[in-house]
Structures are given as C-alpha cells and as structure tokens.
Amino acid sequence: MTYQIVDTIITNIEPAVTAAEAHGMATGILSIDNRTDAITWLNEVFQDTIDLLEEDKNTLISLFEQTQELINGDEFEFDLFIPDDTFSLQEQTEGLRNWCKGFLLGVGYSTTEAKWPGETEEILKDIVEFSKVDIEIAEEHDEDENALMEIQEYLRAAVMLFRTEFNDTNNDSVLH
C-alpha cells in the first residue's frame, strides 16, 4: 500500500485530514495504549462519519494493524507513513508536519496524563515544534534532506520511548 493510495482514500472522505496525519494519530493512540483497535482509530479520524467502501476500509485497517505490529515489535522496524523521496522535499516536510499534528491528537485522545513519565514531556514539546515547521523554507538541498531524515529518526525513537513508558509500565492513566 502506498502513501498516495491511502491519502486518496482518506481525503475523499475527510479532505482536512491527510494520510500522514491519520497515521500520526494512529501512532499516538497506539503509543499510549497498544490494545486500541482500528475501528476506534477510524472513528476518531473520520469523526464517526465512516462511509467507506469495504476495500478502502480494509486498506485502512491493514495500515493500522501493520502500524500496531511494528510499534509492538522488538525489531525497531516502525517508520512514519509520510510521503517518500519520490515526492518533493516540501511535500515530505508537509507530511512530517501533518504526522506530528496527528501524533499529538492521538496522544491527546488516549490520555489525560498530568505528569508525563520520563522524557515524554520534552519529546512532546519537540513534536509540537515540528508540527509548526514552515514548509516554504524546505528546499531541495542536501542539508534540508538530512535534517528531515534526522527528525524522522528522532520521531521513530520517540514512538518507541512512548510505547515503553506507557505500555510496559503502567496503563492506569489510559482512557479506555
């Protein structure tokens, strides 16, 4: 399944949401509570107005379940579902920004935590800053591409830290 296919499915139903944002939301939800199901995520993405063709619904559920499997895996294979290098750097940067917004929404959906464990509070502050990045300044330069890759790696590690802090220790603060 490609980014473009998933993005088309999502934007046909909810034009204000991108595939990157929806995946960020799934990741945020799963980082806090890895037992969440795909229907909960779909209801949140589409605000309970799911009118999907069965094939499209199955594609989205597959994306969610694959994300869940990778987050829960021990191989550190999880990756952000954002536009790849076949897209312009501006589109990739916009995807990263939208993914961060979605992640923050997913985390906010999943917890009412007042005191964040470990380094999660600092990471959330970083993600808030990444969600504000100006896509107009992204140019096709090696240093910009490298910066984008470094941010992606940071976010991958952040997801694993969230998973560890919230799923391996104490789920008492998770809303179900």
MDTraj code that builds the backbone (N, CA, C; nanometers):
import mdtraj as md
import numpy as np

residues = "MET THR TYR GLN ILE VAL ASP THR ILE ILE THR ASN ILE GLU PRO ALA VAL THR ALA ALA GLU ALA HIS GLY MET ALA THR GLY ILE LEU SER ILE ASP ASN ARG THR ASP ALA ILE THR TRP LEU ASN GLU VAL PHE GLN ASP THR ILE ASP LEU LEU GLU GLU ASP LYS ASN THR LEU ILE SER LEU PHE GLU GLN THR GLN GLU LEU ILE ASN GLY ASP GLU PHE GLU PHE ASP LEU PHE ILE PRO ASP ASP THR PHE SER LEU GLN GLU GLN THR GLU GLY LEU ARG ASN TRP CYS LYS GLY PHE LEU LEU GLY VAL GLY TYR SER THR THR GLU ALA LYS TRP PRO GLY GLU THR GLU GLU ILE LEU LYS ASP ILE VAL GLU PHE SER LYS VAL ASP ILE GLU ILE ALA GLU GLU HIS ASP GLU ASP GLU ASN ALA LEU MET GLU ILE GLN GLU TYR LEU ARG ALA ALA VAL MET LEU PHE ARG THR GLU PHE ASN ASP THR ASN ASN ASP SER VAL LEU HIS".split()
xyz = np.array([
    [0.0857, -0.1170, 0.0000],
    [0.0000, 0.0000, 0.0000],
    [0.0906, 0.1238, 0.0000],
    [0.0580, 0.2151, -0.0858],
    [0.1418, 0.3348, -0.0981],
    [0.0774, 0.4526, -0.0260],
    [0.1609, 0.5504, 0.0003],
    [0.1121, 0.6721, 0.0654],
    [-0.0001, 0.7344, -0.0183],
    [0.0212, 0.7434, -0.1478],
    [-0.0755, 0.8102, -0.2364],
    [-0.2118, 0.7416, -0.2316],
    [-0.2132, 0.6080, -0.2308],
    [-0.3400, 0.5348, -0.2252],
    [-0.4138, 0.5647, -0.0957],
    [-0.3445, 0.5556, 0.0153],
    [-0.4072, 0.5805, 0.1457],
    [-0.4521, 0.7262, 0.1562],
    [-0.3696, 0.8187, 0.1085],
    [-0.4056, 0.9601, 0.1142],
    [-0.5320, 0.9872, 0.0330],
    [-0.5437, 0.9257, -0.0824],
    [-0.6631, 0.9438, -0.1653],
    [-0.7872, 0.8904, -0.0947],
    [-0.7757, 0.7735, -0.0339],
    [-0.8892, 0.7160, 0.0399],
    [-0.9335, 0.8120, 0.1501],
    [-0.8391, 0.8603, 0.2275],
    [-0.8723, 0.9452, 0.3424],
    [-0.9262, 1.0807, 0.2987],
    [-0.8587, 1.1461, 0.2056],
    [-0.9022, 1.2809, 0.1658],
    [-1.0338, 1.2796, 0.0884],
    [-1.0720, 1.1658, 0.0301],
    [-1.2041, 1.1578, -0.0341],
    [-1.3167, 1.1624, 0.0682],
    [-1.2902, 1.1138, 0.1887],
    [-1.3914, 1.1137, 0.2954],
    [-1.3786, 1.2382, 0.3835],
    [-1.2554, 1.2713, 0.4191],
    [-1.2275, 1.3828, 0.5112],
    [-1.1145, 1.4672, 0.4522],
    [-1.1488, 1.5643, 0.3665],
    [-1.0458, 1.6428, 0.2967],
    [-0.9488, 1.7181, 0.3880],
    [-0.9865, 1.7415, 0.5123],
    [-0.8994, 1.8162, 0.6037],
    [-0.7921, 1.7275, 0.6675],
    [-0.7960, 1.5969, 0.6432],
    [-0.7017, 1.5037, 0.7039],
    [-0.6197, 1.4369, 0.5943],
    [-0.4894, 1.4262, 0.6171],
    [-0.4021, 1.3562, 0.5228],
    [-0.3683, 1.2180, 0.5768],
    [-0.3118, 1.1352, 0.4913],
    [-0.2681, 1.0028, 0.5352],
    [-0.1623, 1.0153, 0.6440],
    [-0.0729, 1.1126, 0.6301],
    [0.0316, 1.1327, 0.7310],
    [-0.0306, 1.1676, 0.8655],
    [-0.1273, 1.2567, 0.8662],
    [-0.1917, 1.2953, 0.9915],
    [-0.2679, 1.1785, 1.0530],
    [-0.3379, 1.1027, 0.9691],
    [-0.4128, 0.9869, 1.0190],
    [-0.3178, 0.8827, 1.0766],
    [-0.2033, 0.8611, 1.0113],
    [-0.1062, 0.7653, 1.0627],
    [-0.0434, 0.8168, 1.1926],
    [-0.0153, 0.9464, 1.1985],
    [0.0358, 1.0048, 1.3221],
    [-0.0623, 0.9852, 1.4360],
    [-0.1908, 1.0014, 1.4054],
    [-0.2940, 0.9819, 1.5072],
    [-0.2955, 0.8362, 1.5540],
    [-0.2890, 0.7434, 1.4595],
    [-0.2855, 0.6012, 1.4954],
    [-0.1638, 0.5726, 1.5825],
    [-0.0512, 0.6282, 1.5448],
    [0.0721, 0.6050, 1.6195],
    [0.0633, 0.6629, 1.7603],
    [0.0084, 0.7831, 1.7722],
    [-0.0081, 0.8441, 1.9049],
    [-0.0994, 0.7618, 1.9936],
    [-0.2098, 0.7156, 1.9368],
    [-0.3042, 0.6331, 2.0130],
    [-0.2370, 0.5038, 2.0576],
    [-0.1692, 0.4379, 1.9633],
    [-0.1054, 0.3098, 1.9939],
    [0.0150, 0.3247, 2.0861],
    [0.0805, 0.4385, 2.0803],
    [0.1950, 0.4610, 2.1688],
    [0.1517, 0.4689, 2.3143],
    [0.0310, 0.5141, 2.3364],
    [-0.0224, 0.5242, 2.4718],
    [-0.0921, 0.3947, 2.5129],
    [-0.1690, 0.3375, 2.4219],
    [-0.2426, 0.2146, 2.4520],
    [-0.2356, 0.1216, 2.3316],
    [-0.1444, 0.0271, 2.3352],
    [-0.1223, -0.0602, 2.2203],
    [-0.2338, -0.1627, 2.1996],
    [-0.3369, -0.1598, 2.2819],
    [-0.4507, -0.2510, 2.2666],
    [-0.5662, -0.1871, 2.1910],
    [-0.5530, -0.0636, 2.1522],
    [-0.6591, 0.0051, 2.0792],
    [-0.6851, -0.0664, 1.9468],
    [-0.8109, -0.0648, 1.9026],
    [-0.8427, -0.1313, 1.7768],
    [-0.8585, -0.0302, 1.6628],
    [-0.8588, -0.0826, 1.5420],
    [-0.8632, 0.0003, 1.4221],
    [-0.9932, 0.0804, 1.4115],
    [-1.1037, 0.0249, 1.4552],
    [-1.2322, 0.0951, 1.4445],
    [-1.2322, 0.2202, 1.5320],
    [-1.1737, 0.2118, 1.6496],
    [-1.1611, 0.3302, 1.7358],
    [-1.0856, 0.4400, 1.6619],
    [-0.9746, 0.4030, 1.5992],
    [-0.8947, 0.4985, 1.5221],
    [-0.9749, 0.5563, 1.4052],
    [-1.0423, 0.4710, 1.3291],
    [-1.1205, 0.5199, 1.2149],
    [-1.2297, 0.6167, 1.2601],
    [-1.2944, 0.5855, 1.3718],
    [-1.3975, 0.6758, 1.4250],
    [-1.3380, 0.8112, 1.4619],
    [-1.2167, 0.8103, 1.5140],
    [-1.1522, 0.9365, 1.5509],
    [-1.1088, 1.0145, 1.4264],
    [-1.0537, 0.9468, 1.3294],
    [-1.0092, 1.0135, 1.2061],
    [-1.1274, 1.0756, 1.1334],
    [-1.2344, 0.9989, 1.1210],
    [-1.3494, 1.0447, 1.0436],
    [-1.4623, 1.0990, 1.1295],
    [-1.4356, 1.1200, 1.2571],
    [-1.5343, 1.1765, 1.3492],
    [-1.6693, 1.1067, 1.3386],
    [-1.6621, 0.9731, 1.3413],
    [-1.7818, 0.8885, 1.3428],
    [-1.8657, 0.8960, 1.2156],
    [-1.8110, 0.9495, 1.1076],
    [-1.8837, 0.9560, 0.9808],
    [-1.8147, 0.8675, 0.8775],
    [-1.7955, 0.7424, 0.9141],
    [-1.7275, 0.6498, 0.8242],
    [-1.8246, 0.6026, 0.7170],
    [-1.7931, 0.6363, 0.5934],
    [-1.8696, 0.5909, 0.4786],
    [-1.7682, 0.5427, 0.3755],
    [-1.7088, 0.4277, 0.4054],
    [-1.6009, 0.3750, 0.3232],
    [-1.6457, 0.2533, 0.2446],
    [-1.5907, 0.2404, 0.1261],
    [-1.6060, 0.1158, 0.0529],
    [-1.5331, 0.0084, 0.1327],
    [-1.5805, -0.1127, 0.1254],
    [-1.5217, -0.2216, 0.2031],
    [-1.3725, -0.2373, 0.1731],
    [-1.3343, -0.2249, 0.0469],
    [-1.1930, -0.2374, 0.0091],
    [-1.1087, -0.1265, 0.0718],
    [-1.1619, -0.0029, 0.0713],
    [-1.0901, 0.1091, 0.1324],
    [-1.0787, 0.0916, 0.2833],
    [-1.1876, 0.0461, 0.3450],
    [-1.1866, 0.0219, 0.4897],
    [-1.0819, -0.0837, 0.5245],
    [-1.0746, -0.1893, 0.4448],
    [-0.9767, -0.2949, 0.4684],
    [-0.8342, -0.2433, 0.4522],
    [-0.8116, -0.1531, 0.3572],
    [-0.6787, -0.0937, 0.3383],
    [-0.6386, -0.0139, 0.4617],
    [-0.7308, 0.0662, 0.5125],
    [-0.7011, 0.1479, 0.6305],
    [-0.6815, 0.0609, 0.7541],
    [-0.7633, -0.0395, 0.7702],
    [-0.7465, -0.1304, 0.8841],
    [-0.6118, -0.2013, 0.8742],
    [-0.5735, -0.2376, 0.7541],
    [-0.4431, -0.3013, 0.7339],
    [-0.3288, -0.2075, 0.7729],
    [-0.3401, -0.0811, 0.7357],
    [-0.2382, 0.0176, 0.7740],
    [-0.2291, 0.0272, 0.9259],
    [-0.3433, 0.0353, 0.9923],
    [-0.3452, 0.0450, 1.1380],
    [-0.2837, -0.0792, 1.2016],
    [-0.3248, -0.1952, 1.1556],
    [-0.2747, -0.3197, 1.2149],
    [-0.1256, -0.3385, 1.1899],
    [-0.0801, -0.2970, 1.0722],
    [0.0638, -0.3041, 1.0437],
    [0.1404, -0.2092, 1.1357],
    [0.0867, -0.0895, 1.1559],
    [0.1479, 0.0068, 1.2472],
    [0.1521, -0.0503, 1.3882],
    [0.0428, -0.1098, 1.4317],
    [0.0349, -0.1699, 1.5645],
    [0.1403, -0.2798, 1.5801],
    [0.1522, -0.3630, 1.4792],
    [0.2503, -0.4719, 1.4839],
    [0.3929, -0.4178, 1.4907],
    [0.4231, -0.3153, 1.4117],
    [0.5585, -0.2597, 1.4109],
    [0.5916, -0.1867, 1.5408],
    [0.4948, -0.1165, 1.5966],
    [0.5179, -0.0471, 1.7240],
    [0.5419, -0.1491, 1.8353],
    [0.4680, -0.2582, 1.8316],
    [0.4799, -0.3593, 1.9365],
    [0.5970, -0.4538, 1.9149],
    [0.6563, -0.4495, 1.7971],
    [0.7665, -0.5408, 1.7672],
    [0.8960, -0.4999, 1.8355],
    [0.9866, -0.5938, 1.8417],
    [1.1159, -0.5693, 1.9049],
    [1.2255, -0.5355, 1.8041],
    [1.1915, -0.5315, 1.6772],
    [1.2920, -0.5134, 1.5725],
    [1.3155, -0.3668, 1.5342],
    [1.2436, -0.2736, 1.5917],
    [1.2563, -0.1307, 1.5612],
    [1.2381, -0.1041, 1.4113],
    [1.1372, -0.1693, 1.3517],
    [1.1080, -0.1525, 1.2099],
    [1.0031, -0.0458, 1.1835],
    [0.9449, 0.0099, 1.2881],
    [0.8428, 0.1126, 1.2718],
    [0.8983, 0.2307, 1.1932],
    [0.8160, 0.2871, 1.1061],
    [0.8535, 0.4079, 1.0344],
    [0.7300, 0.4960, 1.0183],
    [0.7547, 0.6244, 0.9985],
    [0.6465, 0.7187, 0.9771],
    [0.5880, 0.6967, 0.8380],
    [0.4580, 0.7064, 0.8272],
    [0.3896, 0.6926, 0.6983],
    [0.3687, 0.8330, 0.6439],
    [0.4716, 0.8817, 0.5766],
    [0.4693, 1.0149, 0.5163],
    [0.5166, 1.0018, 0.3727],
    [0.4987, 1.1062, 0.2913],
    [0.5474, 1.0990, 0.1533],
    [0.6968, 1.0643, 0.1489],
    [0.7329, 0.9750, 0.0584],
    [0.8727, 0.9323, 0.0477],
    [0.9503, 1.0234, -0.0481],
    [1.0712, 0.9840, -0.0816],
    [1.1579, 1.0706, -0.1619],
    [1.1185, 1.0800, -0.3089],
    [1.0085, 1.0163, -0.3483],
    [0.9558, 1.0395, -0.4830],
    [0.8731, 1.1688, -0.4859],
    [0.8411, 1.2217, -0.3687],
    [0.7708, 1.3489, -0.3547],
    [0.8748, 1.4586, -0.3349],
    [0.8334, 1.5825, -0.3558],
    [0.9243, 1.6953, -0.3339],
    [0.9567, 1.7067, -0.1853],
    [1.0661, 1.7747, -0.1547],
    [1.1041, 1.7939, -0.0149],
    [0.9972, 1.8726, 0.0597],
    [0.9322, 1.9671, -0.0080],
    [0.8240, 2.0423, 0.0566],
    [0.7077, 1.9498, 0.0924],
    [0.6738, 1.8575, 0.0023],
    [0.5651, 1.7639, 0.0309],
    [0.6037, 1.6689, 0.1444],
    [0.7286, 1.6260, 0.1456],
    [0.7754, 1.5406, 0.2548],
    [0.7714, 1.6153, 0.3875],
    [0.8137, 1.7414, 0.3854],
    [0.8140, 1.8233, 0.5072],
    [0.6716, 1.8478, 0.5553],
    [0.5814, 1.8741, 0.4621],
    [0.4416, 1.8933, 0.4990],
    [0.3843, 1.7642, 0.5578],
    [0.4223, 1.6505, 0.5009],
    [0.3789, 1.5220, 0.5547],
    [0.4292, 1.5015, 0.6962],
    [0.5546, 1.5363, 0.7206],
    [0.6120, 1.5240, 0.8545],
    [0.5376, 1.6139, 0.9528],
    [0.5117, 1.7358, 0.9104],
    [0.4384, 1.8295, 0.9963],
    [0.2992, 1.7746, 1.0292],
    [0.2305, 1.7226, 0.9278],
    [0.0967, 1.6673, 0.9498],
    [0.1007, 1.5422, 1.0369],
    [0.2052, 1.4604, 1.0185],
    [0.2195, 1.3417, 1.1024],
    [0.2322, 1.3839, 1.2490],
    [0.3124, 1.4859, 1.2737],
    [0.3310, 1.5348, 1.4114],
    [0.1997, 1.5852, 1.4702],
    [0.1225, 1.6578, 1.3920],
    [-0.0079, 1.7056, 1.4392],
    [-0.0973, 1.5875, 1.4747],
    [-0.0979, 1.4866, 1.3885],
    [-0.1779, 1.3681, 1.4143],
    [-0.1324, 1.2943, 1.5385],
    [-0.0009, 1.2826, 1.5562],
    [0.0522, 1.2156, 1.6744],
    [0.0044, 1.2862, 1.8009],
    [0.0129, 1.4171, 1.8012],
    [-0.0315, 1.4935, 1.9177],
    [-0.1807, 1.4729, 1.9443],
    [-0.2607, 1.4687, 1.8375],
    [-0.4043, 1.4413, 1.8538],
    [-0.4269, 1.3020, 1.9110],
    [-0.3521, 1.2048, 1.8606],
    [-0.3667, 1.0674, 1.9085],
    [-0.3287, 1.0527, 2.0542],
    [-0.2196, 1.1168, 2.0933],
    [-0.1780, 1.1132, 2.2333],
    [-0.2838, 1.1815, 2.3196],
    [-0.3330, 1.2955, 2.2747],
    [-0.4358, 1.3671, 2.3498],
    [-0.5650, 1.2891, 2.3610],
    [-0.5971, 1.2126, 2.2578],
    [-0.7163, 1.1284, 2.2610],
    [-0.7020, 1.0172, 2.3654],
    [-0.5808, 0.9672, 2.3790],
    [-0.5574, 0.8456, 2.4569],
    [-0.5275, 0.8653, 2.6042],
    [-0.4900, 0.9840, 2.6449],
    [-0.4514, 1.0005, 2.7852],
    [-0.4864, 1.1387, 2.8364],
    [-0.5086, 1.1436, 2.9657],
    [-0.5289, 1.2715, 3.0339],
    [-0.4147, 1.2931, 3.1313],
    [-0.3023, 1.2361, 3.0992],
    [-0.1833, 1.2393, 3.1856],
    [-0.1500, 1.3834, 3.2258],
    [-0.1380, 1.4074, 3.3531],
    [-0.0976, 1.5390, 3.4017],
    [0.0534, 1.5454, 3.4214],
    [0.1121, 1.4341, 3.4595],
    [0.2568, 1.4259, 3.4774],
    [0.3080, 1.3207, 3.3805],
    [0.3893, 1.3655, 3.2870],
    [0.4389, 1.2762, 3.1834],
    [0.5606, 1.1996, 3.2336],
    [0.5633, 1.0690, 3.2105],
    [0.6760, 0.9891, 3.2596],
    [0.8043, 1.0124, 3.1786],
    [0.9160, 0.9947, 3.2458],
    [1.0461, 1.0004, 3.1788],
    [1.0655, 1.1263, 3.0954],
    [1.1113, 1.1075, 2.9748],
    [1.1406, 1.2186, 2.8844],
    [1.0242, 1.2544, 2.7927],
    [0.9072, 1.1947, 2.8163],
    [0.7968, 1.2135, 2.7232],
    [0.7488, 1.3584, 2.7141],
    [0.7539, 1.4310, 2.8239],
    [0.7098, 1.5711, 2.8197],
    [0.7998, 1.6541, 2.7274],
    [0.9293, 1.6343, 2.7367],
    [1.0231, 1.7070, 2.6493],
    [1.0041, 1.6671, 2.5041],
    [0.9796, 1.5399, 2.4819],
    [0.9568, 1.4922, 2.3455],
    [0.8302, 1.5548, 2.2882],
    [0.7256, 1.5625, 2.3687],
    [0.6020, 1.6260, 2.3222],
    [0.6262, 1.7717, 2.2838],
    [0.7073, 1.8407, 2.3606],
    [0.7396, 1.9799, 2.3270],
    [0.8120, 1.9864, 2.1933],
    [0.9033, 1.8933, 2.1692],
    [0.9736, 1.8884, 2.0404],
    [0.8764, 1.8617, 1.9260],
    [0.7846, 1.7686, 1.9471],
    [0.6885, 1.7353, 1.8423],
    [0.5970, 1.8529, 1.8133],
    [0.5605, 1.9274, 1.9155],
    [0.4814, 2.0498, 1.8937],
    [0.5589, 2.1442, 1.8016],
    [0.6869, 2.1593, 1.8266],
    [0.7702, 2.2464, 1.7414],
    [0.7790, 2.1923, 1.5991],
    [0.7944, 2.0607, 1.5826],
    [0.7999, 2.0014, 1.4489],
    [0.6680, 2.0233, 1.3749],
    [0.5577, 2.0278, 1.4484],
    [0.4270, 2.0471, 1.3848],
    [0.4086, 2.1889, 1.3328],
    [0.4993, 2.2773, 1.3676],
    [0.4922, 2.4171, 1.3245],
    [0.5922, 2.4494, 1.2129],
    [0.6687, 2.3492, 1.1682],
    [0.7742, 2.3756, 1.0714],
    [0.7163, 2.4401, 0.9454],
    [0.7884, 2.5349, 0.8921],
    [0.7461, 2.6094, 0.7738],
    [0.7880, 2.5327, 0.6497],
    [0.6899, 2.4825, 0.5748],
    [0.7234, 2.4039, 0.4569],
    [0.7779, 2.4893, 0.3435],
    [0.7537, 2.6182, 0.3486],
    [0.8034, 2.7067, 0.2428],
    [0.9548, 2.7200, 0.2451],
    [1.0178, 2.6962, 0.3591],
    [1.1627, 2.7113, 0.3653],
    [1.2363, 2.5838, 0.3236],
    [1.1620, 2.4738, 0.3096],
    [1.2251, 2.3487, 0.2691],
    [1.2624, 2.3562, 0.1219],
    [1.3880, 2.3410, 0.0950],
    [1.4365, 2.3437, -0.0425],
    [1.5080, 2.2138, -0.0711],
    [1.5325, 2.1895, -0.1967],
    [1.5959, 2.0650, -0.2389],
    [1.7473, 2.0705, -0.2178],
    [1.7903, 2.0853, -0.0940],
    [1.9321, 2.0854, -0.0607],
    [1.9631, 1.9636, 0.0245],
    [2.0861, 1.9182, 0.0150],
    [2.1268, 1.8012, 0.0928],
    [2.1081, 1.8227, 0.2419],
    [2.1406, 1.9432, 0.2915],
    [2.1280, 1.9662, 0.4353],
    [1.9824, 1.9641, 0.4801],
    [1.8899, 2.0087, 0.3935],
    [1.7480, 2.0025, 0.4288],
    [1.6984, 1.8581, 0.4284],
    [1.7433, 1.7812, 0.3305],
    [1.7070, 1.6403, 0.3259],
    [1.7617, 1.5661, 0.4472],
    [1.8843, 1.5964, 0.4840],
    [1.9448, 1.5333, 0.6021],
    [1.8706, 1.5721, 0.7296],
    [1.8319, 1.6984, 0.7397],
    [1.7572, 1.7444, 0.8580],
    [1.6239, 1.6700, 0.8676],
    [1.5579, 1.6525, 0.7552],
    [1.4304, 1.5811, 0.7543],
    [1.4508, 1.4359, 0.7990],
    [1.5549, 1.3717, 0.7498],
    [1.5838, 1.2332, 0.7901],
    [1.6164, 1.2242, 0.9388],
    [1.6890, 1.3226, 0.9913],
    [1.7223, 1.3224, 1.1338],
    [1.5967, 1.3379, 1.2197],
    [1.5061, 1.4234, 1.1765],
    [1.3807, 1.4419, 1.2505],
    [1.2996, 1.3126, 1.2470],
    [1.2954, 1.2474, 1.1317],
    [1.2229, 1.1208, 1.1220],
    [1.2816, 1.0162, 1.2163],
    [1.4120, 1.0075, 1.2226],
    [1.4758, 0.9119, 1.3128],
    [1.4452, 0.9458, 1.4586],
    [1.4467, 1.0739, 1.4904],
    [1.4135, 1.1184, 1.6258],
    [1.2704, 1.0761, 1.6595],
    [1.1785, 1.0952, 1.5658],
    [1.0388, 1.0618, 1.5905],
    [1.0187, 0.9113, 1.6032],
    [1.0897, 0.8333, 1.5242],
    [1.0820, 0.6876, 1.5370],
    [1.1242, 0.6451, 1.6784],
    [1.2353, 0.7013, 1.7244],
    [1.2833, 0.6688, 1.8592],
    [1.1848, 0.7182, 1.9649],
    [1.1251, 0.8338, 1.9414],
    [1.0274, 0.8889, 2.0353],
    [0.9073, 0.7957, 2.0500],
    [0.8609, 0.7420, 1.9384],
    [0.7473, 0.6492, 1.9426],
    [0.7817, 0.5278, 2.0285],
    [0.9001, 0.4753, 2.0100],
    [0.9407, 0.3585, 2.0884],
    [0.9516, 0.3929, 2.2372],
    [0.9987, 0.5129, 2.2678],
    [1.0064, 0.5556, 2.4076],
    [0.8660, 0.5681, 2.4673],
    [0.7746, 0.6290, 2.3934],
    [0.6364, 0.6401, 2.4409],
    [0.5779, 0.5016, 2.4649],
    [0.5989, 0.4121, 2.3706],
    [0.5469, 0.2765, 2.3853],
    [0.5987, 0.2142, 2.5147],
    [0.7269, 0.2289, 2.5386],
    [0.7868, 0.1712, 2.6583],
    [0.7312, 0.2362, 2.7839],
    [0.7268, 0.3673, 2.7869],
    [0.6810, 0.4394, 2.9065],
    [0.5349, 0.4107, 2.9390],
    [0.4501, 0.4006, 2.8370],
    [0.3069, 0.3890, 2.8635],
    [0.2548, 0.2465, 2.8595],
    [0.3165, 0.1591, 2.7833],
    [0.2624, 0.0245, 2.7687],
    [0.3364, -0.0799, 2.8503],
    [0.4630, -0.0576, 2.8792],
    [0.5389, -0.1568, 2.9529],
    [0.5362, -0.1343, 3.1032],
    [0.4881, -0.0184, 3.1455],
    [0.4904, 0.0095, 3.2889],
    [0.3511, 0.0152, 3.3481],
    [0.2765, 0.1218, 3.3207],
    [0.1529, 0.1432, 3.3934],
    [0.0461, 0.1967, 3.3002],
    [-0.0620, 0.1239, 3.2798],
    [-0.1703, 0.1673, 3.1950],
    [-0.2864, 0.2294, 3.2742],
    [-0.2627, 0.2597, 3.4005],
    [-0.3699, 0.3131, 3.4838],
    [-0.4233, 0.4480, 3.4355],
    [-0.3377, 0.5272, 3.3708],
    [-0.3809, 0.6608, 3.3278],
    [-0.4419, 0.6611, 3.1888],
    [-0.4524, 0.5451, 3.1259],
    [-0.5052, 0.5370, 2.9896],
    [-0.6563, 0.5319, 2.9944],
    [-0.7168, 0.6063, 2.9058],
    [-0.8627, 0.6033, 2.8926],
    [-0.9013, 0.4872, 2.8032],
    [-1.0042, 0.4141, 2.8386],
    [-1.0487, 0.3005, 2.7566],
    [-1.1905, 0.3200, 2.7140],
])
top = md.Topology()
chain = top.add_chain()
for i, resn in enumerate(residues, 1):
    res = top.add_residue(resn, chain, resSeq=i)
    for name in ("N", "CA", "C"):
        top.add_atom(name, md.element.get_by_symbol(name[0]), res)
traj = md.Trajectory(xyz[None], top)
